Amino acid sequence: MITRSLQEIIGEKLGKGKAIIISGARQTGKTTLLRLMFSGIQDSLWFNGDEPDVRALFEEPSSTRFYALFGGKRMVIIDEAQRIKNIGLKLKLITDQIPEVQLVVTVSSSFELANEINEPLTGRKWEYNLFPLSFGEMVGHHGFLQERRLLSHRMVYGYYPEVVNTPGQEKELLRQLSDSYLYKDILMLDDIRKPEKLVRLLQLLAFQVGNEVSYNELGMNLDLDNQTVEKYIQLLEKTYVIFRLGSFSRNLRKELKRARKVYFYDNGIRNSLIANFNPPELRNDTGALWENFLISERQKHTHYSGIWANKYFWRTHDQQEIDYIEERDGQLWAYEFKWKPNKKTRMPVAFTESYPGAVGAVITQDNFEDFLQ
């Protein structure tokens, strides 16, 4: 069993009088994590929001009904809670009226989290994301040397738990995930009438990793208007398939001010969408693959480590650029990513002159571990 970083973090929050919300894409191991932590606890009750009879139990909420439903249990776990209508208000009722119950809730999309959970549960919840397995978690599982040897493999097949734990079946498992399961919650929405456009959008985004994304260009390729493209991208973010980076701009007139890039939380999903599982040395997109790997792994590390940072890329109209920037406690940290360690890289002069206090680093195969754990 691979120890997850959230295990200790969640354990420290139990019994503190707040609900614990764990969000993340389907198949990242949320249920497995909770079963590992709580399956031996007799005083617990489990619900799965994917089951129709469970959803029916929550249809007419009242403190009296919840008291009867929970039967005096001290811990209530609700899996896939986004499938339960008006779940935010129901969680608030439980937290306020039955404070002795420790609520642990998982959601596979942030539709409900953004629209219904955040406001009702303000001040009443601890909220965490569970990503696919991370470089740091795998180092903790079998050591740095073994995980370092698997670097090229991880860049191609990613870190979804079932993919990691089922060697030899990576392609089949990733195709199943990328086919529709990951964005199952999006496809259930009534206003998504053309799911094939959603899949095609993901494929286009997969080919554009590391480049600026134009909603207008995407819309022309898909025969969709810009607003629909942006809505689809936001929905894909809320189901934790992709995430966006905005451009950093403070001082220079030449800086891009409204640009954005899109990255995938998992390299394996990205490669499955474009049907390319070749190793890095046989690809012409290795630089983009390396960039996506590092930035997605960095998201996991900063989240699990409690590092609060604003995150950007930087580029000017004359094509000077920096791959990734973090702003932490008023300090800028600028990172360039190079797959080949012998490739000399210097920070752009325009950036160093405009932001003389920024700390720069080049991340390669020789030094990436400090960046990711």
N, C-alpha and C positions, 0 to 999 in steps of 0.2 A: 504493500500500500504506500503510495507516494504522499508524504505529508504536505498539506497545503498551507501556504502562508497565512491564510485567513483563520486557520484553526485556532491558533493561539490568540489572535486578535479578538475573535468572537468569544472565546472562552473568558477573556477578561471582562467582557461587557455583560455577561449573564447575571441576572438578579439585580441589575441596577435600575429597574423600574421603567425601562424603555423597550419598545419593540426593536427587534433586529431585522433589518431588511437586507437581503442578499440578492443582488441583481446580476444578470449576465446572460450570454447567449445560451440557447439550448445545447446540451451535451458538453458543457464545460465542467460538470462534476458537482453541481450544487446539491443534488439529492444524495450523491455518494458522500460528500463532505458531512452533511447533516446526519446520515446514518452512521457514519464513523464516530461522530461525536456523541450522538444521543440514542442510538438504537438499544443500548443496554440500560437506559433509564426507564424504570417501571412507571414512573409518575408522569408520562408524556402521552400526548395524543396527536396523531398524524392525519392530515387531510391533503388530498390531491385535487387541485382546482381543475385539472383536465377531466375529472370524472363528473358526469351530469348530476348524479345524486348528491355529490358534495356541493355543487353549485346550488342545488335546490335547498339544501340545509341552511344556506346563508341568505335565502331570498327575503325573509321577513325578520330582520334583526331586532333583537331586544336583549337587554341585560339578563332578563329572566330566562329567555330561550338559550342564551349562551351559557349561563350557569348550568342548565340542564344538559346541554350538549357536551360541555367539557367534563362534567361528572367529577368535579373536584380535582382535576389534573393540574399540576403546577406548571407544566410546559406544553404549549400548543404550537405545532409546526404546520404551516400551511404552504404546501409546495405548488408552484405555478399559480400563484394567487392572482395574477393579472386576468385569469379566466373568470373570476368571480366579479359580478357586476357591482359597481360602487364599493369596491373593496376598501378604499381609503377610509370612508366614514365608518365602516364596520370594524376596521382595526382600531380606529379612534374610540369607538364605543367600548370595545374590549379593554383597551389600555386604561381608559378612564374609570370604568365601572367595575372591572375585575383586576385590580392592580397586582394581585398576588400571582396572576398568570404571566409567565414569560412567553411572549410571542416571538417566534422565529419564522420569517416569511421569505419565500423565494419568488422572484419574478423573472421571466425570460424576455421581457421587453419593458421599456420605460414609458409606454403609453399611460398606463394607470399610475405609474410612479410619478410622472410629471403632472398629470391632470387631476389625480384623485388622492394620491398618498401624501405628497409633499405638504400641501396646505392643511389637511386635517391632522396630520401627525407632526406638525411643527413643534419642535421641542420635546417630542415623544418617541424619537427613533434614533437608532444608530444605523447608518446606511453604508454598505460596502458593495463593491463589484467583485465578482469572481470571473477571472479571465480563463482562457485555456491555460494549461500548464506553462510555467515560466522556466527560463534558463536557470534562475536561482533555485527554484524548487527542485529541478532535476539535478543540479549540482549537490544539493542537500541529500538527494536520494541515493546517488551512486558515485558522487565525487566529481571534481572538476576535470580530471584527465579523461574520464569516460565521456562526459558531456562535450568536452572540447573536441574529441574525436568524432562526435556525431554532428558537429556544426553544419557541415554541408547537407546532411540528411535533414536536419531541422529546418534549414532554409527552404528546402523543397517541400517537405511534408508537414511542417508545422508542429503544433503542440496540443492538438485536441487529445484528451485523455485516451479515448478508445484507439486513436491512431497510434499514439505512443506505445500503448500496451498490447497492440496486435501487430507485431512486425510481419511483413509479407503481405498484408492486406490494406496497406495505406491508400492505394489508389481507389479501390472499391469503396472504402469507408468515406473518403473525402468526396467522392462523386455523389454518394447518398446524402451527405450533409449539404453540399452545395446545390443539389438539385432543387430542393424546396424546403427541407426541414428547418434550416437555420432561420428562414424568414416566414415560417408558418403563420406567425401572428399577423404579419402584414397581409398575407393572402386571405386572411379571414375578414379583413375590413371590406365593407360594402363598396367603398369608393375606389378600390383597386380593381378596375375592370379589365385590365390588360396585363396579367402576370408575366406574359412573355416579354413585355417592355421592361419590366423590373429586372428580369434575368439578363436581358441584353444590356441594360444600364450597368449592371454589375460587371459584365464582361468588358465594357468600354472603360470603366474605372480601373479594372485590373490592368489593362494595358497602359494606363496613364499614371501608375504609381511613380512618384518622384517628380511629376510634372504638374504645372498649374492646371486646374480644371476650369473649363469654361462651360457654364450652364447653357449658353447659347449654342455652342458647338455640339454639346451632347443632345440638346433638343432637336437640332437639325438632323442628326444621325438617327434619332428615334422617332421623329415626327411628333414631338411633344413640345408644348410651350415651356418657357423657362420656369414658370411657377410650378408646373407639375414635376419637372426634373428636380427642382429644389425640394419639393415635398417628398418625393421618393427617396432622395438622399437623406433627408432628415429622418424618415421612417427607418431606413437602413441603419442609421446611427442609433436609433432608439431600440433596435433589436441587436445591437452590439456586433454587427457584421463589419462596419467601417467606422472611421472617425476622421474628422477634418482638422487640419492645421491652418490657421490664418497667417497672414504676412505681418511681420514686425516692421513698424514704421514710426520714427520719432523726429528725425532731424533733416534728412535729405529730401530734396524735391524729387530726386530720381527714384526714390524708393516706391515699390509697389505697395499700394495702400489697401486694396480691397481684394487681393488675390487669395486663393485658397488651394490647398492640396488635399487629396483624399488617400488614406491608407487603410489597409485591412488589419484587423486584429490578429489574423493568423495567415501566415504565408501559404499553408497548405490549401486553405480555401481559395486564396487568390490564384494559385497555380492550377487548381482544379477547374476554375472558371475559364481559364484560357487553354486548358488541356495540355499543359506543358510540365512534365515531371522530370525533365532532363537535369542532371547534376550541374552545379554552378559553372564548372569548367567547360561545359558544352553549350552554354547559353549566351545570347547577346543582351540579356537584360539582368545580368548578375549584379550590376551596380544598383539597380532599382530593387532587386530582391534583398540585397544587403541593407539598403536604406530602410525598407519596410520592416525587415526583421529587427533592426536596432531600435527604430522608433516605437514599434509595437511592444517590444520587450521593455523599453524604458517606461512606457505607460504603466505596465504591470509593476515595475520596481518602485516607481514614485508613489503609486497608490498604496501598495502593501507597506511601504516604509513610512507612510505619512508625510511625504515630501510635498509641500504645497508649492506649485510653480505655474506660471503662465508659460505657454508653449507656442512657438512660432517657427516659421522659416523666414529667411530674409533674401530679397532679390531686388535688383534695380532694373530700370528700363534698358540699361546697356548690358544686362545679363551677368553682372556680378552677383554672386549668391553664396549663401551659407545654408547647409542642409537643415539645421535644427538649432533652435535657440530656446533656452530656459531663462526665465526671469524669477529669481528667488531672493526675497528679502532685499530688494533694490539692487541686486547684483545680476549682471548679464553673463550667461555662460553660452558660448558659441561652439558648435560641434560640426566638423566635417567628417563624412563617412567615406572611407576608401577600402575597397575589398583587397586590393594589392598593397601590402605594406611598403613596398619600395617606391611607390608613386609619391613624389614630393608634392606637398600641398601647403599653401600659405593662406592665411586669412586675407580677404580682399582689403586693399588699402583704404578704400572708401569707408569700409566698416570700422577698421581700427582707428582711423582718424576721427570719425564721428562719435565713436563710443570707446574712448581710450581706456576706460576702466574694465572693459569686458575681458573675461578669461576665455581663451580659445584652446581647443584640443582637436586633434585628428584621431578618429577611432578606426582602428584596423583589426585584422585578425590577431595581431600580436598583443593588443591591449584592451580588447572590448569587455573583458570580464568585470573590470572595475566600473564600467558604465552601466552594467546590468545587474549588479548585486551589491 
